[in-house]
Amino acid sequence: MKNNSFTINYPSIFCGTEKSHISFLSGKPDLVSVFNPGQNPENKRRFFVTDATVASLDCMKDFISKFDDDSCGKDVLMILGSGEPYKTIDSVLRIIKKAIDEGFSRNDVFVGIGGGVICDLTSFAASIFKRGASVQFVPTTLLAMIDASIGGKTGCDFENYKNMIGSFFPATDLFYFPEFVQYLPEKQYFSGLGEAFKTALLCDEELVCLFKNESEKIKNRDVEIVDLIIKKCVAAKAQIVEQDFTEKNIRAFLNLGHSFAHALETIVGLGSITHGEAVAWGIGRAIHLSYKKDFCSEGFRNSVFEILQNFGWETKAVPSIVKGGGIGERFLTAMHKDKKNIDEKIRLVLQKKIKDTFITEVEDTDILNVLK
């Protein structure tokens, strides 16, 4: 099992760890070798949290069986339901209750094995369990590998609004098996690609060119291409997070497309559309608004739309999944509740060109103009 590593450093005053260590592991995911359930060399128990989808994967059988036949020692496994509908405060409290019932201490370790939902829930639970126990991740989706598991954002949804409750609490260790990507359903794979394309526009012109010129290899999950996308996105996000851990400045750029995307997810119901699919549509709206406001050229707008359309992401003013009337007002209501806003106006991340990004407040009429 080949192991490459990467380290992200944090300002320790803000969080429970000074750095995250990322290990890139090749080959079939082998969690037994990584964690050795029942063997605790540092005398720390592990509380593993995953979901039903990940637990059912063939590559997870050996690991799950350790808990079925009681060869896990004092380690514990909890399996939650899968997907956005389970990203709730109730799930967080279920994790905490289980940890209390099983006698875990703040010196033990929570381990999230799954996509963005599991990473967010597990780390939020760890951050508030007895005022903070450490957390580790095994991200199993492309989106979690390149975005959700990095940088310490934790939390859950609340009353159909995305990520309204949470904290900053990064993992001490992350174990990446890129081969997990090969197990993903098509929609989940393309969801991760949506976030990867966002990172490319923000940070990496070479990666944008990859999306443009190597689209078939990307769509077919070419192993080398997937590995390159993951490592480029990890390096880009790590650099941003190290400079602005609590999102006071440039880390907010990572929300490109997200104000529109979160509103869309709220309107159609959380889990009705994948996050990355919503982000891809949101990128299109943000770039179109940039063009409408003369911040970017028509050529830049068209080049972004060409890539979005090539990957099958919607670029229409309103996605076909949205039903009913009063669409503009429904979007405005949701977007005004976005946590990134400071006052009454909506704050958006916009672009002039690749790697030329800024944040500005916009009028409601600007939003309405790109939704029709």
C-alpha positions in Angstrom: 0.0 0.0 0.0 1.8 3.1 -1.3 1.6 6.0 1.1 2.2 9.7 0.2 1.4 12.4 2.7 0.4 16.0 3.0 0.1 18.3 6.0 -2.1 21.3 6.7 -1.2 23.7 9.5 -3.7 25.7 11.5 -3.6 28.5 14.1 -4.0 26.4 17.3 -5.8 29.2 19.1 -8.9 28.5 17.0 -9.2 24.7 17.0 -8.4 21.4 18.7 -5.4 20.6 16.6 -2.5 22.4 15.1 -2.4 20.4 11.9 -4.1 17.8 9.7 -2.0 15.0 8.3 -3.3 13.5 5.1 -2.1 10.1 4.0 -2.7 9.0 0.3 -3.1 5.2 0.2 -3.1 3.3 -3.0 -5.0 0.1 -3.9 -8.2 -1.4 -2.5 -9.4 0.4 0.6 -8.1 -1.6 3.6 -9.4 -0.1 6.8 -8.3 -3.1 8.9 -4.7 -2.4 8.1 -5.1 1.3 8.9 -6.9 1.1 12.2 -6.4 -2.5 13.5 -9.7 -2.6 15.4 -9.2 -3.8 18.9 -5.5 -2.8 18.9 -5.0 0.6 20.6 -1.3 1.3 20.8 -1.8 4.8 22.1 -4.4 3.5 24.6 -7.1 5.5 22.9 -10.5 4.0 22.0 -11.9 4.7 18.5 -15.6 5.5 17.9 -16.1 4.8 14.2 -19.1 6.4 12.5 -20.2 5.5 8.9 -23.5 5.2 7.0 -25.4 2.2 5.6 -24.2 2.8 2.0 -20.5 2.8 2.9 -21.0 -0.1 5.3 -22.4 -2.2 2.5 -19.5 -1.8 0.1 -17.6 -5.0 -0.7 -14.3 -3.4 0.3 -15.7 -2.7 3.8 -16.6 -6.3 4.6 -13.5 -7.2 6.5 -13.6 -4.0 8.6 -17.3 -4.3 9.4 -16.9 -8.0 10.4 -14.5 -7.0 13.1 -17.5 -5.5 15.0 -19.9 -8.4 14.1 -17.7 -11.0 15.7 -16.6 -8.9 18.7 -12.9 -8.8 17.7 -12.9 -5.0 17.9 -11.9 -4.8 21.5 -13.1 -1.6 23.1 -13.6 0.2 19.7 -17.2 0.9 18.7 -18.9 1.2 15.3 -22.1 3.2 14.6 -23.9 3.0 11.3 -26.2 5.9 10.4 -28.7 6.3 7.5 -27.3 7.6 4.3 -27.5 11.0 2.7 -28.5 14.6 3.3 -31.8 13.8 5.1 -29.7 12.4 8.0 -27.6 15.5 8.3 -29.5 16.8 11.3 -28.9 17.8 14.9 -30.7 14.5 15.9 -28.0 12.5 14.2 -25.3 14.6 16.0 -27.0 13.9 19.3 -27.3 10.2 18.5 -23.6 10.0 18.0 -23.0 11.8 21.3 -25.4 9.6 23.2 -23.8 6.5 21.9 -20.4 7.8 22.9 -21.6 8.5 26.4 -23.4 5.2 26.7 -20.2 3.4 25.6 -18.1 5.2 28.1 -15.9 7.2 25.8 -13.7 10.0 27.1 -12.5 13.3 25.6 -9.1 11.6 25.2 -10.6 9.0 22.8 -10.9 9.5 19.0 -14.0 9.8 16.7 -13.5 8.5 13.2 -15.8 9.5 10.4 -15.8 7.0 7.4 -18.0 8.3 4.6 -18.9 11.3 2.5 -19.4 14.9 3.4 -22.4 14.2 5.6 -20.6 11.7 7.8 -17.5 13.9 8.0 -19.5 16.9 9.0 -21.7 15.1 11.5 -18.8 13.2 13.1 -16.5 16.2 13.5 -19.3 18.3 14.9 -20.2 15.7 17.4 -16.5 15.4 18.4 -16.2 19.1 18.7 -18.9 19.4 21.3 -18.5 16.0 23.1 -17.2 16.8 26.6 -15.9 20.1 25.0 -13.8 18.4 22.4 -12.5 15.0 21.4 -10.2 14.5 18.5 -11.5 13.4 15.1 -10.1 11.5 12.1 -11.6 10.9 8.6 -11.6 8.3 5.9 -13.4 10.2 3.1 -15.1 7.9 0.7 -16.5 10.2 -1.9 -14.8 12.5 -4.3 -16.5 15.5 -2.8 -15.4 14.6 0.7 -11.8 14.0 -0.4 -11.4 17.3 -2.2 -13.6 19.6 -0.1 -15.7 18.5 2.9 -13.0 16.7 4.9 -10.5 19.5 4.6 -10.3 22.6 6.7 -12.4 21.9 9.8 -15.9 23.0 8.8 -18.4 20.8 10.7 -22.1 20.9 11.2 -25.6 19.9 10.2 -28.6 21.3 8.4 -31.5 22.9 10.2 -35.1 23.3 9.1 -34.2 22.7 5.5 -31.4 25.2 5.4 -27.8 24.0 4.7 -25.2 23.9 7.4 -26.9 26.4 9.8 -25.4 24.8 12.9 -21.7 23.9 13.3 -18.2 24.8 14.3 -14.6 24.9 13.1 -12.9 21.6 14.2 -10.4 20.0 11.8 -9.4 16.3 11.8 -6.0 15.4 13.1 -5.5 12.7 10.5 -7.2 11.9 7.1 -6.7 8.7 5.2 -7.4 8.9 1.5 -8.0 5.9 -0.6 -8.7 7.3 -4.1 -10.0 3.9 -5.2 -13.2 4.6 -3.2 -14.1 6.9 -6.1 -14.5 3.9 -8.4 -17.3 2.6 -6.1 -19.4 5.8 -6.4 -22.7 5.9 -8.2 -22.5 8.2 -11.2 -24.4 11.1 -9.6 -22.2 11.1 -6.6 -19.0 11.0 -8.8 -20.3 14.0 -10.8 -21.2 15.8 -7.6 -17.6 15.7 -6.6 -16.6 16.9 -10.0 -18.8 19.9 -9.6 -16.8 21.0 -6.5 -13.5 20.1 -8.3 -14.4 22.4 -11.2 -15.1 25.2 -8.7 -11.7 24.7 -7.2 -10.2 24.8 -10.7 -11.8 28.1 -11.5 -10.5 29.6 -8.3 -7.0 28.2 -8.1 -5.7 26.2 -11.0 -5.8 27.1 -14.7 -4.1 23.8 -15.6 -7.0 22.0 -13.9 -9.6 24.0 -15.9 -7.7 22.9 -19.0 -8.0 19.3 -17.8 -11.7 19.6 -17.6 -11.8 21.1 -21.1 -9.4 18.8 -22.9 -9.6 15.5 -21.0 -13.3 15.4 -20.3 -13.7 11.8 -21.5 -11.0 10.5 -19.3 -12.5 12.4 -16.3 -16.0 11.0 -17.1 -14.6 7.5 -17.3 -12.8 7.8 -14.0 -9.3 7.3 -15.4 -7.3 6.4 -12.3 -4.4 8.8 -12.9 -6.7 11.7 -13.8 -8.8 11.1 -10.6 -5.7 11.0 -8.5 -4.4 14.2 -10.1 -7.7 16.0 -9.5 -7.8 14.9 -5.9 -4.2 16.0 -5.1 -4.5 19.3 -7.0 -7.8 20.2 -5.1 -6.3 19.2 -1.8 -3.2 21.3 -2.3 -5.3 24.3 -3.4 -7.8 24.1 -0.5 -5.0 23.5 2.0 -3.2 26.7 0.9 -6.4 28.8 1.3 -7.3 27.3 4.7 -3.8 27.9 6.1 -4.1 31.5 5.2 -7.7 32.0 6.4 -8.9 29.3 8.7 -12.1 30.9 10.0 -13.2 32.3 6.6 -12.7 36.0 7.2 -11.2 36.6 3.8 -10.1 34.5 0.9 -11.5 31.2 2.2 -14.9 32.7 1.4 -13.9 32.4 -2.3 -14.5 28.6 -1.9 -18.2 29.5 -1.8 -18.3 30.3 -5.6 -21.7 29.1 -6.8 -22.8 28.1 -3.3 -25.2 30.9 -2.5 -27.3 29.9 -5.5 -26.7 26.2 -4.8 -27.8 26.3 -1.2 -30.9 28.2 -2.1 -31.7 25.6 -4.8 -31.2 22.7 -2.4 -33.5 24.4 0.1 -36.2 25.0 -2.5 -36.3 21.5 -3.9 -35.7 19.8 -0.6 -32.3 18.8 0.9 -31.1 15.6 -0.7 -33.3 16.0 -3.8 -30.3 17.1 -5.8 -26.7 16.4 -5.2 -24.6 19.2 -3.6 -22.1 19.2 -6.5 -24.8 19.3 -9.1 -26.4 22.3 -7.3 -22.9 24.0 -7.1 -22.3 23.5 -10.8 -25.6 25.2 -11.6 -24.7 27.9 -9.1 -21.4 28.5 -10.7 -23.2 29.1 -14.0 -25.5 31.6 -12.4 -22.6 33.4 -10.6 -20.6 33.6 -13.8 -23.6 34.8 -15.8 -24.2 37.5 -13.2 -20.6 38.5 -13.4 -21.1 38.9 -17.2 -24.3 40.8 -16.8 -22.5 43.3 -14.4 -19.6 43.6 -16.9 -17.2 42.0 -14.4 -16.1 39.3 -16.9 -16.0 38.9 -20.6 -18.5 37.1 -22.8 -15.7 34.8 -23.8 -15.0 33.7 -20.2 -18.7 33.2 -19.6 -19.0 31.0 -22.7 -15.9 28.9 -21.9 -17.3 28.1 -18.4 -20.7 27.3 -19.8 -19.2 25.0 -22.4 -17.5 22.9 -19.7 -20.6 22.8 -17.6 -22.7 21.7 -20.5 -20.1 19.1 -21.6 -20.4 17.4 -18.1 -24.2 17.5 -18.3 -24.7 20.1 -15.6 -27.7 22.4 -16.0 -27.0 26.0 -17.2 -30.6 27.1 -17.6 -31.7 30.1 -15.6 -33.9 27.8 -13.4 -33.1 24.1 -13.2 -35.9 21.7 -14.4 -36.1 20.2 -10.9 -37.7 23.4 -9.6 -41.5 23.3 -9.8 -44.2 25.8 -9.0 -44.6 29.6 -9.2 -42.9 32.5 -7.5 -39.5 31.1 -8.3 -37.6 34.4 -8.0 -39.1 35.3 -4.6 -38.4 31.8 -3.3 -34.8 32.0 -4.3 -34.5 35.5 -2.7 -36.0 34.3 0.6 -33.5 31.4 0.8 -30.5 33.4 -0.3 -31.2 36.2 2.2 -30.9 33.5 5.0 -27.4 32.5 3.7 -24.9 32.5 6.6 -22.4 34.4 4.4 -24.5 37.6 4.4 -23.4 40.3 6.8 -26.4 42.7 6.5 -29.6 42.8 4.5 -27.9 42.4 1.1 -26.9 39.2 -0.5 -23.1 38.6 -0.7 -21.9 36.7 -3.7 -18.6 35.3 -4.9 -18.0 36.4 -8.5 -15.2 36.1 -11.0 -13.5 38.3 -13.6 -11.5 35.3 -15.0 -9.8 32.2 -13.8 -8.1 32.9 -10.5 -9.5 36.4 -10.4 -12.2 36.2 -7.8 -13.9 38.8 -5.5 -16.9 39.1 -3.1 -19.5 41.8 -3.5 -23.0 42.6 -2.3 -25.7 42.6 -5.0 -29.2 43.9 -5.3 -32.2 41.6 -5.3 -32.9 42.7 -8.9 -29.4 41.3 -9.9 -30.4 37.9 -8.6 -33.8 38.0 -10.3 -32.2 39.0 -13.6 -30.2 35.8 -13.8 -33.2 33.6 -12.8 -35.2 34.4 -15.9 
